[in-house]
Amino acid sequence: MRVEVWSDVVCPWCYIGKRRLERALEGFEHAGEVEVEWRSFQLDPSHPKGVRQPVYEALAQKLGGSTAQVRAMTDRVKALAADEGLEYDFEHSISVNTFDAHRLTHLAKAHGLGGETHERLMRAQLIEGETLDDVDTLVRLGADVGVPADEARRVLEGDDYTREVEEDIREAQMLGATGVPFFVLDRTYGVSGAQPVEMFLSALRTAYEHVDTPAR
């Protein structure tokens, strides 16, 4: 059974959703038969390339609120993330255009390292305060999980995997995704948002029964 997850590497809810899916898989009787594939999506494709802005400032500007209001809003997200073992640091997070980071994840996928790279980039953004539109940073983070540094640099300094990222985003929109995380189980069931573990587990079992029924 295949679980496709559309996600952005700077999305705090996506990291929470990833952890909850992983916990659900730990309790799923057929987890060994599940393949998880990470797909690209941009929360803010309009963010200008090359522009780096502190997350609190960017959110205040986007939502039309004060920095204090944004801090209060993100404090709730931080508390939910902590429940999943994730210590978010929005104070040092930088808002960037994530298109190049997604190109790196597609290169990583070609090396069988898509999931590991997605995890590494989310941790770098949301916990470690890395800047995810910087070529040197992306090369280093990719190398952390085994993506060849010379190949990553060549890709990031060119335009390789542009079409693949664009196709992922277009496909998500065709499937009805308006935000992320967005989970699709065997192209039969969709789960939108960082739902509770119990809901993921129920969806996995339902999707598995659907797959298994014809063989009975």
Residue pairs with C-beta under 8 A, 6 or more apart in sequence:
1 30
1 33
1 34
1 35
1 185
1 186
1 204
1 207
1 208
1 211
2 34
2 35
2 36
2 37
2 185
2 186
2 187
3 21
3 34
3 35
3 36
3 37
3 183
3 184
3 185
3 186
3 204
4 37
4 39
4 183
4 184
4 187
5 17
5 18
5 21
5 36
5 37
5 38
5 39
5 181
5 182
5 183
5 184
6 39
6 40
6 41
6 168
6 172
6 177
6 180
6 181
6 182
6 183
6 184
7 14
7 17
7 18
7 38
7 39
7 40
7 41
7 118
7 180
7 181
7 182
8 14
8 40
8 41
8 42
8 43
8 98
8 102
8 180
9 98
9 101
9 102
9 105
9 118
9 121
9 122
9 125
9 132
10 43
10 93
10 95
10 96
10 98
10 101
10 122
10 125
10 126
10 132
11 43
11 122
11 180
11 181
12 74
12 77
12 81
12 88
12 126
13 77
13 180
13 181
13 193
13 194
14 122
14 180
14 181
14 194
15 81
15 84
15 86
15 122
15 123
15 126
16 77
16 80
16 81
16 84
16 86
16 194
17 181
17 183
17 193
17 194
17 195
18 118
18 119
18 122
18 181
19 84
19 85
19 86
20 84
20 194
20 195
20 196
20 197
20 200
21 36
21 183
21 200
23 84
23 197
23 200
24 197
24 198
24 200
24 201
24 204
25 31
25 34
25 36
25 204
27 197
27 201
28 34
28 201
28 204
28 205
28 208
29 205
30 204
30 208
33 208
34 204
36 115
37 114
38 105
38 109
38 114
38 115
38 118
39 168
39 171
39 172
40 102
40 105
40 106
40 164
40 165
40 168
40 169
41 168
41 169
41 172
41 177
41 180
41 182
42 97
42 98
42 99
42 102
42 169
43 98
43 179
43 180
44 62
44 95
44 97
45 97
45 99
45 169
47 58
47 95
47 96
47 97
47 98
48 97
49 97
49 99
49 133
50 97
50 133
51 96
51 97
52 94
52 95
52 96
52 131
52 133
53 61
53 94
53 95
53 96
54 93
54 94
54 95
55 74
55 90
55 93
55 94
55 95
56 67
56 70
56 71
56 74
56 90
56 91
57 67
57 95
58 95
59 65
59 70
59 73
59 74
59 95
60 66
60 67
60 69
60 70
63 69
63 70
65 73
71 90
74 88
74 90
77 88
78 88
78 90
80 194
81 87
81 88
81 126
82 88
86 126
86 127
87 127
88 126
88 127
89 126
89 127
89 128
89 129
90 126
92 129
93 125
93 126
93 129
94 125
94 129
94 130
94 131
94 132
96 131
96 132
96 133
97 133
98 132
98 133
99 162
99 165
100 133
100 135
100 138
100 156
101 121
101 132
101 133
101 138
102 161
102 165
102 168
103 155
103 156
103 160
103 161
103 162
103 164
103 165
104 117
104 121
104 138
104 142
104 147
104 152
104 155
104 156
105 114
105 117
105 118
105 121
106 114
106 161
106 164
106 165
107 142
107 147
107 151
107 152
107 155
107 160
107 161
108 114
108 116
108 117
108 118
108 142
108 145
108 147
109 117
111 146
111 147
111 148
113 145
113 146
113 147
116 145
116 146
117 141
117 142
117 145
117 147
119 145
120 141
120 142
120 144
120 145
121 132
121 138
121 141
124 130
124 132
124 137
124 141
125 132
130 137
130 141
131 137
132 138
135 153
135 156
135 157
138 152
138 156
139 149
139 152
139 153
139 156
140 149
142 149
142 152
143 149
143 152
154 160
155 161
172 180
172 182
175 182
175 184
175 190
176 190
177 192
179 192
179 193
181 192
181 193
181 194
182 190
182 191
182 192
183 190
183 191
183 192
183 200
183 203
184 190
184 191
185 191
185 203
185 204
185 207
186 207
186 210
186 211
188 207
188 210
188 211
189 203
189 206
189 207
189 210
191 199
191 200
191 203
